[in-house]
Amino acid sequence: MMKFGLSLRNTGNTSSPEAIEAGAETADRLGWNSVWTTDHFLVPAAAAADYARTFEALETLAWVGAKHPRLKLGTSVIVVPQRNAVVLAKEFATLDVLSGGRVTAGVGVGWNEIEFANLGASDRFHRRGAYLDETIRLWRHLWSGSAEAFEGAFHHFTDFVFGPLPVQGTALPIVIGGGSPAALRRAGALGDGYQATRATPDEMARRIPEVRAAAEAAGRPMPAVSARVPVTADHAATLREVRAFEDLGVGELVLVFPETEPAKLVATIESFDREVVGALRR
């Protein structure tokens, strides 16, 4: 059975604590599986309409998770190369412990070179894929509780302790986002899951075999597949699209609703649940 998650309105000029809570409360009340946040810090003016007002992704999940102890918590996605990988390992582990093991680390390489420079990480922009690959290895190393040295191109440490360990340990899911060939290879070779953004079922049908081929080449099982998709007012067309995703083996859809005014957002989510989710369950 298809699972549903909600992309919280933590970004955009009209984002607000009220809209975030309204979405989370509604998803929880309707029995949806998860809530997700998007990540940006210091975007250039050209991206201001979408990301100038962005509530920090992990702090938002901590706030929501404390209010709604049933919901799973995910990032869609954290731009890993803009951040310190060890600090992120600590933040995800802490959130997983405090939430009782409900965290999914959705990760990506980012796309905005100006934002990297604004954060003092311009040297990583053209090596961001390699940084993310190493970060995934580093996280699993730290989350395992190993005291062995870690040696990589970006991180080297021999004398260290790390805690707390995530409740999920090294099984804390790392989900790879993106649509590039490199992202699809990374998902198969390193990820526990793959999450597409704004991909149609036809696009997913082309991507899934590439993820599967990378997993097979690495001797790993096929990662779980999910997608973050915008919701339109045409619920009949949306229902057909959801069924097409389900036929492809997509296990969860993370839904992006356009509304930010809390009452309108709640009404739209409830309408979707009644007309689309309800139709799937009948």
HELIX and SHEET records of a PDB file:
HELIX    1   1 PRO A   17  ARG A   29  1                                  13    
HELIX    2   2 ALA A   45  ALA A   47  5                                   3    
HELIX    3   3 ALA A   48  TYR A   51  1                                   4    
HELIX    4   4 ALA A   57  LYS A   67  1                                  11    
HELIX    5   5 VAL A   80  GLN A   82  5                                   3    
HELIX    6   6 ALA A   85  LEU A   98  1                                  14    
HELIX    7   7 GLU A  113  ASN A  118  1                                   6    
HELIX    8   8 SER A  122  ARG A  127  5                                   6    
HELIX    9   9 ARG A  128  TRP A  143  1                                  16    
HELIX   10  10 GLY A  169  ALA A  171  5                                   3    
HELIX   11  11 PRO A  181  LEU A  190  1                                  10    
HELIX   12  12 PRO A  201  ALA A  217  1                                  17    
HELIX   13  13 HIS A  235  ASP A  247  1                                  13    
HELIX   14  14 PRO A  262  PHE A  272  1                                  11    
HELIX   15  15 ASP A  273  VAL A  277  3                                   5    
HELIX   16  16 GLY A  278  ARG A  281  1                                   4    
SHEET    1   A 9 ILE A  78  VAL A  79  0                                        
SHEET    2   A 9 VAL A 103  GLY A 108  1                                        
SHEET    3   A 9 LYS A  72  THR A  75  1                                        
SHEET    4   A 9 SER A  34  THR A  37  1                                        
SHEET    5   A 9 LYS A   3  SER A   7  1                                        
SHEET    6   A 9 GLU A 252  VAL A 256  1                                        
SHEET    7   A 9 ALA A 224  PRO A 230  1                                        
SHEET    8   A 9 GLY A 193  THR A 197  1                                        
SHEET    9   A 9 ILE A 174  GLY A 177  1                                        
SHEET    1   B 2 PHE A 150  GLU A 151  0                                        
SHEET    2   B 2 HIS A 156  PHE A 157 -1                                        
END                                                                             
